Amino acid sequence: MNLDDYQRAALRTLNPALDERDRLLDAAAGLTEEAAEVLGLVRKRVFQQRQVDEAKLVEELGDVLWCLAVTADSLGIPLSRVAEANEAKLRQRHPEGFRPKPARGPESWSRSLKE
Protein backbone atom coordinates (compact mmCIF):
# COMPACT_ATOMS: atom_id res chain seq x y z
CA MET A 1 0.00 0.00 0.00
CA ASN A 2 1.35 3.44 -0.82
CA LEU A 3 0.82 6.50 1.37
CA ASP A 4 -1.91 8.07 -0.75
CA ASP A 5 -3.86 4.79 -0.81
CA TYR A 6 -3.58 4.66 2.97
CA GLN A 7 -4.71 8.27 3.26
CA ARG A 8 -7.81 7.57 1.17
CA ALA A 9 -8.58 4.47 3.24
CA ALA A 10 -8.15 6.40 6.49
CA LEU A 11 -10.59 9.08 5.34
CA ARG A 12 -13.37 6.48 5.22
CA THR A 13 -13.35 6.45 9.03
CA LEU A 14 -13.83 10.17 9.64
CA ASN A 15 -16.45 11.36 12.07
CA PRO A 16 -19.13 12.84 9.76
CA ALA A 17 -20.40 15.12 12.54
CA LEU A 18 -17.22 17.22 12.43
CA ASP A 19 -16.96 20.23 10.15
CA GLU A 20 -13.68 20.99 8.34
CA ARG A 21 -12.27 23.12 11.17
CA ASP A 22 -13.09 20.59 13.87
CA ARG A 23 -11.82 17.70 11.74
CA LEU A 24 -8.47 19.47 11.40
CA LEU A 25 -8.27 20.28 15.09
CA ASP A 26 -9.32 16.77 16.11
CA ALA A 27 -6.70 15.13 13.89
CA ALA A 28 -3.91 17.56 14.82
CA ALA A 29 -4.63 17.17 18.53
CA GLY A 30 -4.78 13.42 18.00
CA LEU A 31 -1.22 13.49 16.68
CA THR A 32 0.00 14.68 20.06
CA GLU A 33 -2.23 12.32 22.02
CA GLU A 34 -1.26 9.25 20.02
CA ALA A 35 2.43 10.20 19.89
CA ALA A 36 2.33 10.46 23.68
CA GLU A 37 0.97 6.91 23.84
CA VAL A 38 3.92 5.73 21.71
CA LEU A 39 6.27 7.65 24.00
CA GLY A 40 4.74 5.98 27.04
CA LEU A 41 5.37 2.53 25.57
CA VAL A 42 8.93 3.41 24.59
CA ARG A 43 9.52 4.85 28.07
CA LYS A 44 8.38 1.60 29.68
CA ARG A 45 10.68 -0.37 27.40
CA VAL A 46 13.77 1.83 27.80
CA PHE A 47 13.63 3.15 31.35
CA GLN A 48 11.66 0.43 33.11
CA GLN A 49 13.02 -2.54 31.15
CA ARG A 50 9.47 -3.79 30.68
CA GLN A 51 8.35 -5.94 27.81
CA VAL A 52 6.24 -3.96 25.36
CA ASP A 53 4.06 -5.92 23.00
CA GLU A 54 5.04 -5.22 19.39
CA ALA A 55 1.40 -5.43 18.35
CA LYS A 56 0.59 -2.59 20.77
CA LEU A 57 3.42 -0.48 19.33
CA VAL A 58 2.16 -1.14 15.80
CA GLU A 59 -1.37 -0.21 16.87
CA GLU A 60 -0.31 3.09 18.44
CA LEU A 61 2.02 3.97 15.54
CA GLY A 62 -0.92 3.27 13.24
CA ASP A 63 -3.04 5.72 15.23
CA VAL A 64 -0.31 8.35 14.76
CA LEU A 65 -0.31 7.60 11.03
CA TRP A 66 -4.11 7.96 10.87
CA CYS A 67 -3.97 11.35 12.59
CA LEU A 68 -1.17 12.49 10.28
CA ALA A 69 -3.09 11.35 7.19
CA VAL A 70 -6.25 13.19 8.26
CA THR A 71 -4.36 16.32 9.31
CA ALA A 72 -2.58 16.46 5.96
CA ASP A 73 -5.83 15.86 4.05
CA SER A 74 -7.60 18.55 6.06
CA LEU A 75 -4.90 20.95 4.87
CA GLY A 76 -5.23 19.72 1.28
CA ILE A 77 -1.86 17.94 1.30
CA PRO A 78 -1.38 14.39 0.01
CA LEU A 79 0.55 12.21 2.45
CA SER A 80 2.99 11.27 -0.33
CA ARG A 81 3.90 14.96 -0.69
CA VAL A 82 4.70 15.14 3.03
CA ALA A 83 6.95 12.08 2.75
CA GLU A 84 8.67 13.31 -0.42
CA ALA A 85 9.32 16.77 1.02
CA ASN A 86 10.70 15.30 4.23
CA GLU A 87 12.95 12.89 2.35
CA ALA A 88 14.28 15.76 0.22
CA LYS A 89 14.96 17.85 3.34
CA LEU A 90 16.83 14.97 4.97
CA ARG A 91 18.82 14.29 1.80
CA GLN A 92 19.85 17.96 1.67
CA ARG A 93 20.63 18.14 5.37
CA HIS A 94 22.53 14.83 5.45
CA PRO A 95 23.68 14.05 1.88
CA GLU A 96 25.97 11.24 3.04
CA GLY A 97 23.73 10.05 5.85
CA PHE A 98 23.64 11.31 9.40
CA ARG A 99 26.95 12.28 10.95
CA PRO A 100 26.97 13.88 14.40
CA LYS A 101 28.59 17.29 14.65
CA PRO A 102 31.14 17.98 17.37
CA ALA A 103 29.62 19.32 20.59
CA ARG A 104 29.69 23.06 20.97
CA GLY A 105 30.46 24.67 24.30
CA PRO A 106 28.28 27.00 26.38
CA GLU A 107 29.88 30.09 24.83
CA SER A 108 28.17 29.27 21.53
CA TRP A 109 24.73 28.51 22.99
CA SER A 110 23.50 32.08 23.20
CA ARG A 111 24.74 32.71 19.66
CA SER A 112 22.90 29.57 18.48
CA LEU A 113 19.66 30.80 20.00
CA LYS A 114 19.93 34.01 18.01
CA GLU A 115 20.56 32.22 14.68
C-alpha positions as CSV (number, residue, x, y, z in Angstrom):
1,M,0.0,0.0,0.0
2,N,1.3,3.4,-0.8
3,L,0.8,6.5,1.4
4,D,-1.9,8.1,-0.7
5,D,-3.9,4.8,-0.8
6,Y,-3.6,4.7,3.0
7,Q,-4.7,8.3,3.3
8,R,-7.8,7.6,1.2
9,A,-8.6,4.5,3.2
10,A,-8.1,6.4,6.5
11,L,-10.6,9.1,5.3
12,R,-13.4,6.5,5.2
13,T,-13.4,6.4,9.0
14,L,-13.8,10.2,9.6
15,N,-16.5,11.4,12.1
16,P,-19.1,12.8,9.8
17,A,-20.4,15.1,12.5
18,L,-17.2,17.2,12.4
19,D,-17.0,20.2,10.1
20,E,-13.7,21.0,8.3
21,R,-12.3,23.1,11.2
22,D,-13.1,20.6,13.9
23,R,-11.8,17.7,11.7
24,L,-8.5,19.5,11.4
25,L,-8.3,20.3,15.1
26,D,-9.3,16.8,16.1
27,A,-6.7,15.1,13.9
28,A,-3.9,17.6,14.8
29,A,-4.6,17.2,18.5
30,G,-4.8,13.4,18.0
31,L,-1.2,13.5,16.7
32,T,0.0,14.7,20.1
33,E,-2.2,12.3,22.0
34,E,-1.3,9.3,20.0
35,A,2.4,10.2,19.9
36,A,2.3,10.5,23.7
37,E,1.0,6.9,23.8
38,V,3.9,5.7,21.7
39,L,6.3,7.7,24.0
40,G,4.7,6.0,27.0
41,L,5.4,2.5,25.6
42,V,8.9,3.4,24.6
43,R,9.5,4.8,28.1
44,K,8.4,1.6,29.7
45,R,10.7,-0.4,27.4
46,V,13.8,1.8,27.8
47,F,13.6,3.1,31.3
48,Q,11.7,0.4,33.1
49,Q,13.0,-2.5,31.1
50,R,9.5,-3.8,30.7
51,Q,8.3,-5.9,27.8
52,V,6.2,-4.0,25.4
53,D,4.1,-5.9,23.0
54,E,5.0,-5.2,19.4
55,A,1.4,-5.4,18.3
56,K,0.6,-2.6,20.8
57,L,3.4,-0.5,19.3
58,V,2.2,-1.1,15.8
59,E,-1.4,-0.2,16.9
60,E,-0.3,3.1,18.4
61,L,2.0,4.0,15.5
62,G,-0.9,3.3,13.2
63,D,-3.0,5.7,15.2
64,V,-0.3,8.3,14.8
65,L,-0.3,7.6,11.0
66,W,-4.1,8.0,10.9
67,C,-4.0,11.3,12.6
68,L,-1.2,12.5,10.3
69,A,-3.1,11.4,7.2
70,V,-6.2,13.2,8.3
71,T,-4.4,16.3,9.3
72,A,-2.6,16.5,6.0
73,D,-5.8,15.9,4.1
74,S,-7.6,18.6,6.1
75,L,-4.9,20.9,4.9
76,G,-5.2,19.7,1.3
77,I,-1.9,17.9,1.3
78,P,-1.4,14.4,0.0
79,L,0.6,12.2,2.4
80,S,3.0,11.3,-0.3
81,R,3.9,15.0,-0.7
82,V,4.7,15.1,3.0
83,A,7.0,12.1,2.7
84,E,8.7,13.3,-0.4
85,A,9.3,16.8,1.0
86,N,10.7,15.3,4.2
87,E,13.0,12.9,2.4
88,A,14.3,15.8,0.2
89,K,15.0,17.9,3.3
90,L,16.8,15.0,5.0
91,R,18.8,14.3,1.8
92,Q,19.8,18.0,1.7
93,R,20.6,18.1,5.4
94,H,22.5,14.8,5.4
95,P,23.7,14.0,1.9
96,E,26.0,11.2,3.0
97,G,23.7,10.0,5.9
98,F,23.6,11.3,9.4
99,R,27.0,12.3,11.0
100,P,27.0,13.9,14.4
101,K,28.6,17.3,14.6
102,P,31.1,18.0,17.4
103,A,29.6,19.3,20.6
104,R,29.7,23.1,21.0
105,G,30.5,24.7,24.3
106,P,28.3,27.0,26.4
107,E,29.9,30.1,24.8
108,S,28.2,29.3,21.5
109,W,24.7,28.5,23.0
110,S,23.5,32.1,23.2
111,R,24.7,32.7,19.7
112,S,22.9,29.6,18.5
113,L,19.7,30.8,20.0
114,K,19.9,34.0,18.0
115,E,20.6,32.2,14.7
